[in-house]
Amino acid sequence: MACGETPTTGAAPQKKAPKENPMDMSKAFKALGFPDWPLKVVKKDGKKVNPFFMGGTESTGQYLVLAVTPKGRIGVRDLGHQVRVRVEPAKGVDLKSSFPAKYDWKQPGQDDQPRYSKVLTTAAEVKMVLVRAVKALGIQAGEKGVLVNDAAPSWFHEATGYTPPPKPEPAAPTQPADEGKKAPAKPKAGKKAKAAPKKKAAAA
């Protein structure tokens, strides 16, 4: 039987798994543990440049930078029906073997951009590519110069060996001091409140 030929048996043909709808990528992206877009990432914190800010080709800053390393940075952006992964190598670092052009990775210099980038259309691809990028950049939490974003999904934290700090518990609602005390009853309409008894004058 030729490779790929379907066997002619009496068994019912197996149903193929439904293909992921590219238009549902935002929903799938959120299911992977990513935050809602658009993001609000500041470029500078005072005079200090935010290492988790990635402007992108259009300088919109709509990338979520997952990790910063001495070799480079990894960022992702939700495009609605697609997801773009962007890897910005550090100066002098060559990552062509990990992000080759033959697999549709844009190379540094294209569009005057210092990055490797690729558009993905399924959640499975996104997770697979990012885990591979972690290995390509040798990301290991705790090593010098490595920063992992607390906002990254938990599976990305696991891939890098990072444990984010525990989130603070929400404060319990405080009860006003006078809450629970009944307000003084108002006199009923038509009835006059009793006047306080007059004190008798002391005998001269």
Secondary structure as UniProt FT lines:
FT   TURN            3..4
FT   HELIX           22..24
FT   HELIX           25..31
FT   TURN            32..33
FT   STRAND          44..45
FT   TURN            46..47
FT   STRAND          48..49
FT   TURN            51..52
FT   TURN            56..59
FT   STRAND          64..69
FT   TURN            70..71
FT   STRAND          72..78
FT   STRAND          83..89
FT   TURN            91..92
FT   TURN            96..98
FT   HELIX           101..103
FT   TURN            108..109
FT   HELIX           110..112
FT   STRAND          116..120
FT   HELIX           123..136
FT   TURN            137..138
FT   TURN            141..142
FT   TURN            144..145
FT   STRAND          147..148
FT   TURN            150..151
FT   HELIX           154..160
FT   TURN            177..180
FT   TURN            189..190
//
